[in-house]
Amino acid sequence: MVGVPTVSSRWWERLKTLCPERARRMLRQVLQAGLRSSFQALGRFVASHPVFFASAPVLVSVLLGASFSRYRVEGNVESLLVPKHSLAKIEGNLVDSLFPVNRSKHTLYSDLQTPSRYGRVIVTSRRGSILDPLHTDLVLKLHRAVVQLQVPVLGFNYSFSHLCLLDDKNTCIIDDIIRALEDSQSARFANRSSLPLRYPITRLADGRMAYIGHQLGGVQAWGAGPAVQGPGGVSGRGQGVRSARALQLTYYLQARGALTDRVASQWEQAFCGELGQFGAGHPELSLYPFTSSSLRTDFQASSVLARRPLLASVCVCLVLAVGCCSMRDCVRAKPWLGLLALLSIALSGLTAAGILNLTGTTYNSTYLGVPFILLGHGLFGTFEMLSSWRRTREDQHVKERVASVFSDVMLRYSGATLLHQVSLGLAASPLTNLEAVRLFCRCAALGVTVGYLYTLSFYATCLVATGYLETGYRHGCFCRRVPKKGALDTKPRWYRCLMYTRYQDETHSQTHSHTPNSTHTHTPMRPQDSHLLLGCVQRCYGDWITNTYVKPFMVLLYLVYISFGLMGFLQVSQGSEPSSLVAMDTGTLLYARAQQRYFSSYSPVIGFYVYESAPYWNTSVQRDLLEYAKGFQRISWLESYLDYLTERNLSTTSQSRDSFTRMLRLSFLRQPQFAHFADDIIFAERDEGEEPEMAASRVFLVAKTTENKREEMSVLLDTLRRLSLTSRVRFLIFNPSFVYLDRYATAVSSPLRHSLMAVLFLLGLSSLAVVEPLVAVWLSLTLLSVQFGVLGFMTLWGVELDCVSVLCLISALGHSADCCGPLLATFSSGRGDSRTVWVRLALERHGVPSLQTLICYTAALLPLAAVRSNLTRSLFRCLVLTAFCSALHALAFLPTLLTFLPPAKKTGSRQGDRGEGEGLREEVECVEMVDSTRVVDQITTV
């Protein structure tokens, strides 16, 4: 009747009241039994329809593979490598709206990124100074060759004069160092003295002061000169230049539409070609070209360089996978399963790539790590299924054996896949601020999902096919029926060795060995007939790792592991340099090295922007602005204007707003040496008859730096931002390179932190219903230990914390769960025997698949080390460390620690266990197995 409680419900309420822990344990057992039954039914269904489940994945992969006609490469590297939401990008947009680059005559220099199109070259002398007359003439000759360079587009020859940025006189903007060299050459030809060149501030022939710290490098000075201040608006201390090793020339282009952008792109290519020809004709100079497209081209070059090594990885992994699936018994060997496992992984990758193509996803070089994530997870699943297949009873029907494999493996494999999905999925969410990490994790999560489905379908049907070959006693490689032993006696020795097997009647005559109690009934195999790795684990490694005298050394080894991990963890550094992710021996990397070597004395030019109207005529405001710029080399209109007023005996403190602004507009900015400051001030019109208001202005600052320019720039950025919060004058600072520095550490580490927290939360939540609590605790500690070790060791190996290493750390969560999860689950589910027995059994069942995966996975990674690329080098080191640390935990640390740490195995107080005064008691278990052909009753001694 409705509303009347049943006997079972009353019993369940009483059980929860009296023993809540036992109730939760029973609930977990019921849920696990239900899930195992579901997977068992799924396995039986897949085995009953092998043609469909084998052909459907192939057909879907072929159809989606046709979408590669939509293959597109990411063209904006900045959008990948810089934080998507950062204050520097907002500041950059504000600066661009106030002072557009095409209107600016003081372009903001940065190491590797400058807005719009440009061509840049560093010229160094192999011997002597670059300022020697011979080298000076060659530099000016190079300049003329670049200016006269023509690009034919649509029947018209475009030169630099058609594409360059123009000043207020409609002439191309060129670097001030070129003007200084031209003045020096003219004076030398006229046999007269020229103005001495000073560093970093010099005076030009027209009386203008110019900052050349970013144009002249490797400078040796005569000594400190007098303070250079006044007419040019540049303040600081200049030194006479005795010699210099390098020059940096920049040619800025306009790109205001599709046509001009296309022409500018071709001009950049012609620019690099012209420099290559000039360098070949003048070996006394070394040229390092760089353009706005160099970073993108060299970043994507890693994918091109990795094609042959990736093909070699596939071949090596294929050979080892086939070897890991082979054994002495030619019938029970499954070499084809190794090939089909890789085929299943390849089909899943092709399907995922097709889906991404259809959704409009663009590709970049960071996707090189996705195949290895799919390979690691897929190999764990396939080797686990093969290991479980070999433990099933051979007298069962193939469908029942496949159902038994699904019941034994798929619950753990599904849990590991779920961990992959949680870690990668959260990193692919909008919470991730780094676009490269988000796109990579989205692609990897999709690939893991498709790989899991293909393992359930395609690989399972391959297991069914090889199972029918085994049932018919056909050769595992040649599919030919193997004759019985009597028929082989007349054959040659090589033929008998090739056709060696044991028939079922011979197997039944053997005595079964002792195995612990298990819900999954298997036929033990003779050691001489088993897989080589399984025999080594059974006869050697299992006994050795659980030996009492070995345990202290394993504990000591773990302490050493933690110590070195901590040593590296304390030295972690962020790698925000874009050049650390490009291919080696490329223009970007050579240019970055030359930039660091010759131009690291001063920072890039930093724009100091006052973006609101301010009372510049006020003495306190003037004092604050001068104080902020103190200690910098500076290009300041305000300082020049105040000096201009002082020279004319005009007061700088008692002027009104109108007189201050009128003198600035009508007198100061009309002087030839100060006219360029008109680009640094924005005037807003007021009522008729009133002077315009200064709505915004800018000052350029340059800081003295050392070799650690990036770290110093990051500290300077944070310091000036904090100062802007308390200042009476609203200002901001900006340089295009700031987008790589601003909040980069947070943007890089947050995906890893979020993924790790999500995985731990998932393990804690699942321990309430499905997983044993101790399994969740052990697995959580193992994941943390592996992450800690990989992070520490990769730092000691010279890998910085950038987007590539973070991708590997996120994938390491799933990889370590694949490797250690099955071993922990088997050990925790064991009852009645000692810890040592269950550790050995867990190693036999899951240590061998882990070892097989480690061999194939590591061998597949080795060709990646031959790629001449910083990106692939970081990828190789991080993935190798992930495999090493995961295998070390699964095969060494956990088997040792589980023998003397919880959970306990023997209790002695529970009913049914061995009592204190009783001897050893043998239990007889009757197992009835039913298949489609016969019923087998067997008595097994436990």
Buried (B, 14 or more C-beta within 10 A) or exposed (E): EEEEEEEEEEEBEEEBEEEEEEBBEBBBEEEBEEBBEBBBEBBBBBBEEBEEBBEBBBEBBEEBBEBEEEEEEBEEBBEBBBBBEBBBBEBBEBBBEBBEBEEBBBBBBBBBBBBBBBBBBBBBBEEEBBBBEEBBEBBBEBBEEBBEBEBEBEEEEBBBEBBBBBBEEEEBBBBBBBBBBBBBBEBBEEEEEBBEBBBBBBBBBEEBBBBBBBBBBBBEBEEEBEEBBBBBBBBBBBBBBBBBBBBBBBBBBBBEEEEBBBBBBBBBBBBBEBBEEBBEEBEEBBBBBBBBBBBBBBBBBBBEBBEEBBEBBBEBBBBBBBBBBBBBBBBBBBBBBBBBBBBBBBBBBBBBBBBBBEEEBBBBBBBBBBBBBBBBBBBBBBBBBBBBBBBBBBBBBBBBBBBBBBBBBBBBBBBBBBBBBBBBBBBBBEEBBBBBBBBBBBBBBBBBBBBBBBBBBBBBBBBBBBBEBBBEBBBBBEEEEBBEBEEBEEEEEEEEEBBBBBEEEEBEEEEEEEBBEBEBBBBBBBEEBBBEBBBBBBEEBBEEBBBEEBBEEBBEBBEEBBEBBEEBBEEBEBBBBBBBBBBBEBBBBBBBEBBBBBBBBBBBBBBBBBBEBBBBBBEEBBEBBBEBBEEBBBBBBBBBBBBBBEEEEBEBEEBEBEBBBBBBBEBBBEEEBBBBBBBBBBBEEEEEEEBBEBBBBBBBBBBBBEEEBBBBBBEBBEEBBEBBEEBEBBBBBBBBBBBBBBBBBBBBBBBBEBBBEBBBEBBBEBBEEBBBBBBBBBBBBBBBBBBBBBBBBBBBBEBBBBBBBBBBBBBBBBBBBBBBBBBBBBBBBBBBBBBBBBBBBBBBBBBBBBBBBBBBBBBBBBBBEEBBBBBBBBBBBBBBBBBBBBBBBBBBBBBBBBBEEEBEBBEEEEEEEBEEEEEEEEEEEEEEBEBEEEEEEBEEEB
